[in-house]
Amino acid sequence: MPQRRVLLFVHGFNNRFDDAVFRFAQIVHDAGTPVAPVLFTWPSRGSVLAYGYDRESNTYSRTALETTLRMLARDPSVGEISILAHSMGNWVTLEALRQMAIRDGRVAPKIRNVLLAAPDVDVDLFREAIMDMGRQRPGFTLFVSQDDRALAVSRRLWGDAVRLGAIDPEQEPYRGEMEQAGITVLNLSKLRSGDPLNHSKYAESPEVVRIIGRELAEGQTLTDSRVGVGDRIIQVTAGAAAAVGTAAGIAVSASVAVVDPRTRENLKSHVENFGQTVSGAVEP
């Protein structure tokens, strides 16, 4: 029997169990990929006024998540594990992986991909967690958006501390740090969604979820393929405007600003090819 791929989901702030089940069911359905879904829930109070309670409850759950991940990694029927965390769920995810690395010397090899969607995490704490995981850490992908209103509120609650999910990946020091660490950043700021808070863009587009699910189901990190996942998302969300080699496509690709080595390389090639085409057209 083929080894199974597991997708583990960690919900965020103000999400009760039934909310988490509904959201994860939607994600798995939209992804349309053969993965074994595992939902990790932590005891959120389910109230927008209980941010402090949720934060402490979230932190308290880190050992339980570490235990869950270790159990999955030791199961011989599991071949590969991907983690998708949202909002405050990113904090417990990073803490669990950091603890595992400190206890065992590295994160379990079966944990291959970690997708951090709209992470409500301090940037400095993220840097520390990544360093503590060492070089043998999983592949990390961040989904960020500068118009995330929920993270804007969180930033004020934390004394104007920048939240990881709202950084501008084109600005330093973030651009250099992410590239050096080999972390893929997908900037969804230009992506329109039905979420008035712009806090759940990663799951609001079934097409985007399907692309991500397909990449994971193929057993690769999100930057292994010749066509970067950023290219695929651009093509879906921008439609015909993202046609390769067109001025419109280049403009759309640049504005989406996907910090992904493969997508950057492809965008550079498109710009060079388009420049040569224009030059050839105007020369006598």
Secondary structure by P-SEA (a helix, b strand, c coil): ccbbbbbbbbbcccccaaaaaaaaaaaaaaaccccbbbbbbccccccccaaaaaaaaaaaaaaaaaaaaaaaaacccccbbbbbbccaaaaaaaaaaaaaaaacccccccccbbbbccccccaaaaaaaaaaacccccbbbbbbbcccaaaaaaaaaaccccccccccccccaaaaaaaaabbbbbbccccccccccccccccccaaaaaaaaaaaaaccccccccccaaaaaaaaaaccccccccaaaaaaaaaaccccaaaaaaaaaaaaaaaaaaaaaacc
